[in-house]
Amino acid sequence: MAEILVDKLKEILKEGKLYLNEPMKRHTSFKIGGPADVLAVPGSRDELINLIAYLRQEKIPFFILGNGTNLLVSEKGIRGVVVKLSSLRNVIVEGTKIIAEAGASLSYIANVALVHELTGFEFASGIPGTLGGAIVMNAGAYGPEMKDVVEKVEVLDENNNILILSNQEMKFSYRYSILQEKEWIVLRAWISLERGNYEEIKKKMEELNQRRKEKQPLDYPSAGSTFKRPPGCYAGKLIEDAGLKGYSIGGAKVSEKHSGFIINTGNATFYDVLNLIEYIQKVVKEKFGVELMPEIKIVGEK
Ligand SMILES: Cc1cc2nc3c(=O)[nH]c(=O)nc-3n(C[C@H](O)[C@H](O)[C@H](O)COP(=O)(O)OP(=O)(O)OC[C@H]3O[C@@H](n4cnc5c(N)ncnc54)[C@H](O)[C@@H]3O)c2cc1C
């Protein structure tokens, strides 16, 4: 990357941080992924907006990174600038609403809701992503999804205008939001909750997290459910019924604990996971005629 670009980025990111040739495996829950040319961590909302305006003006490709928990990144890594939002994590409470920046973790927001005795966000407390990533993915667990609690979302559009989108304008559906079609960046969101009781909220969070520990292979790196749920059935069940539980390619393995998860048993490569995904899709299609669609996002130079 040209010296001048790095100097300019340093000028924009006064409070933020810049890393060159940063291995993406340090920033993904799969612990897979080669270098990003540049990883930029804006220190504030203004720095993020200025950075994006500059990158767009100079036509430098960029990728927005939340907590990297839904990503499979290639070994060659990501060209251009990966913009990590981990410093944009302010959370404020106004009555029964929580207004949170995109980089705030769901577990932290859930904890704020608990402390303020607000109910409705318990489902998200064990999802390991950020608010921004969860809104893009319409993340959900045990019934509720982000669409049930998000009132409105503030985004930076492709022309660097700030827009507020209502819940309806987000066009949320199962693991989908309009943001998957746009180059828009979530800045913050308004989460609408209800008054609740501290002990009950805590109990519900603990119960859901216990279920997660029992059912999910949390002791191995993964990106959560590999595939979306096909209509009328579960991906994990189809994979298991196809005889693929425990099946592995290189270091990538169909979890014995939950067949819906591919885990990294230690040294899985990008292609181990990708080949396993494609193999599962082929076998499930042959046996049951069902097309499994990846839920995880596959990114980077192939
Ligand atoms: C152990 C485990 C359990 C999981 N359980 C669940 C579960 O129960 N339910 C569920 O739905 N998911 C689950 N996931 C998947 C994942 O945690 C969610 O999809 C989560 O919402 C992703 O958030 P993230 O911040 O990590 O996003 P990332 O993985 O960093 O990014 C995901 C996508 O969102 C984009 N993005 C991120 N932030 C922004 C932003 N501010 N503006 C615009 N685009 C943005 C990225 O560019 C990328 O395309 C699980 C994952 C793991 C590893």
The ligand as an SDF file (V2000), in Angstrom:
LIG
                    3D

 53 58  0  0  0  0  0  0  0  0999 V2000
  -20.3840  -19.4950   18.6830 C   0  0  0  0  0  0  0  0  0  0  0  0
  -21.2800  -18.6580   17.7900 C   0  0  0  0  0  0  0  0  0  0  0  0
  -22.6410  -18.6130   18.0530 C   0  0  0  0  0  0  0  0  0  0  0  0
  -23.4830  -17.8590   17.2420 C   0  0  0  0  0  0  0  0  0  0  0  0
  -24.8230  -17.8330   17.5040 N   0  0  0  0  0  0  0  0  0  0  0  0
  -25.6440  -17.1070   16.7290 C   0  0  0  0  0  0  0  0  0  0  0  0
  -27.0550  -17.0750   16.9850 C   0  0  0  0  0  0  0  0  0  0  0  0
  -27.5550  -17.6600   17.9430 O   0  0  0  0  0  0  0  0  0  0  0  0
  -27.8330  -16.3450   16.1580 N   0  0  0  0  0  0  0  0  0  0  0  0
  -27.3260  -15.6680   15.0780 C   0  0  0  0  0  0  0  0  0  0  0  0
  -28.0920  -15.0280   14.3650 O   0  0  0  0  0  0  0  0  0  0  0  0
  -26.0040  -15.6730   14.8140 N   0  0  0  0  0  0  0  0  0  0  0  0
  -25.1500  -16.3700   15.5980 C   0  0  0  0  0  0  0  0  0  0  0  0
  -23.8070  -16.3800   15.3340 N   0  0  0  0  0  0  0  0  0  0  0  0
  -23.2890  -15.6600   14.1510 C   0  0  0  0  0  0  0  0  0  0  0  0
  -22.8400  -14.2060   14.4370 C   0  0  0  0  0  0  0  0  0  0  0  0
  -22.4490  -14.0400   15.7920 O   0  0  0  0  0  0  0  0  0  0  0  0
  -23.9430  -13.2100   14.1080 C   0  0  0  0  0  0  0  0  0  0  0  0
  -24.2840  -13.2500   12.7300 O   0  0  0  0  0  0  0  0  0  0  0  0
  -23.5250  -11.7720   14.4590 C   0  0  0  0  0  0  0  0  0  0  0  0
  -24.6250  -10.9360   14.3650 O   0  0  0  0  0  0  0  0  0  0  0  0
  -22.4040  -11.2320   13.5850 C   0  0  0  0  0  0  0  0  0  0  0  0
  -21.9450  -10.0270   14.1570 O   0  0  0  0  0  0  0  0  0  0  0  0
  -20.4400   -9.5300   13.9830 P   0  0  0  0  0  0  0  0  0  0  0  0
  -20.3190   -8.2160   14.6380 O   0  0  0  0  0  0  0  0  0  0  0  0
  -19.4830  -10.5700   14.4170 O   0  0  0  0  0  0  0  0  0  0  0  0
  -20.3870   -9.3370   12.3960 O   0  0  0  0  0  0  0  0  0  0  0  0
  -19.2060   -9.7100   11.4000 P   0  0  0  0  0  0  0  0  0  0  0  0
  -19.0460  -11.1770   11.3380 O   0  0  0  0  0  0  0  0  0  0  0  0
  -18.0100   -8.9040   11.7090 O   0  0  0  0  0  0  0  0  0  0  0  0
  -19.8480   -9.1860   10.0290 O   0  0  0  0  0  0  0  0  0  0  0  0
  -20.9970   -9.7950    9.4630 C   0  0  0  0  0  0  0  0  0  0  0  0
  -21.4580   -8.9610    8.2720 C   0  0  0  0  0  0  0  0  0  0  0  0
  -21.9690   -7.7150    8.7360 O   0  0  0  0  0  0  0  0  0  0  0  0
  -21.2470   -6.6230    8.1510 C   0  0  0  0  0  0  0  0  0  0  0  0
  -21.1620   -5.5690    9.1580 N   0  0  0  0  0  0  0  0  0  0  0  0
  -20.7120   -5.6780   10.4310 C   0  0  0  0  0  0  0  0  0  0  0  0
  -20.8620   -4.5040   11.0840 N   0  0  0  0  0  0  0  0  0  0  0  0
  -21.4180   -3.6460   10.1970 C   0  0  0  0  0  0  0  0  0  0  0  0
  -21.8220   -2.2830   10.2580 C   0  0  0  0  0  0  0  0  0  0  0  0
  -21.6920   -1.5490   11.3740 N   0  0  0  0  0  0  0  0  0  0  0  0
  -22.3540   -1.7140    9.1420 N   0  0  0  0  0  0  0  0  0  0  0  0
  -22.4890   -2.4190    8.0040 C   0  0  0  0  0  0  0  0  0  0  0  0
  -22.1140   -3.7100    7.8770 N   0  0  0  0  0  0  0  0  0  0  0  0
  -21.5950   -4.3150    8.9690 C   0  0  0  0  0  0  0  0  0  0  0  0
  -19.9100   -7.2020    7.7230 C   0  0  0  0  0  0  0  0  0  0  0  0
  -19.3330   -6.4490    6.6690 O   0  0  0  0  0  0  0  0  0  0  0  0
  -20.3250   -8.6060    7.3030 C   0  0  0  0  0  0  0  0  0  0  0  0
  -20.8540   -8.5840    6.0070 O   0  0  0  0  0  0  0  0  0  0  0  0
  -22.9480  -17.1240   16.1480 C   0  0  0  0  0  0  0  0  0  0  0  0
  -21.5570  -17.1520   15.9150 C   0  0  0  0  0  0  0  0  0  0  0  0
  -20.7290  -17.9120   16.7260 C   0  0  0  0  0  0  0  0  0  0  0  0
  -19.2500  -17.9210   16.4800 C   0  0  0  0  0  0  0  0  0  0  0  0
  1  2  1  0
  2  3  1  0
  2 52  2  0
  3  4  2  0
  4  5  1  0
  4 50  1  0
  5  6  2  0
  6  7  1  0
  6 13  1  0
  7  8  2  0
  7  9  1  0
  9 10  1  0
 10 11  2  0
 10 12  1  0
 12 13  2  0
 13 14  1  0
 14 15  1  0
 14 50  1  0
 15 16  1  0
 16 17  1  0
 16 18  1  0
 18 19  1  0
 18 20  1  0
 20 21  1  0
 20 22  1  0
 22 23  1  0
 23 24  1  0
 24 25  2  0
 24 26  1  0
 24 27  1  0
 27 28  1  0
 28 29  2  0
 28 30  1  0
 28 31  1  0
 31 32  1  0
 32 33  1  0
 33 34  1  0
 33 48  1  0
 34 35  1  0
 35 36  1  0
 35 46  1  0
 36 37  1  0
 36 45  1  0
 37 38  2  0
 38 39  1  0
 39 40  1  0
 39 45  2  0
 40 41  1  0
 40 42  2  0
 42 43  1  0
 43 44  2  0
 44 45  1  0
 46 47  1  0
 46 48  1  0
 48 49  1  0
 50 51  2  0
 51 52  1  0
 52 53  1  0
M  END
$$$$
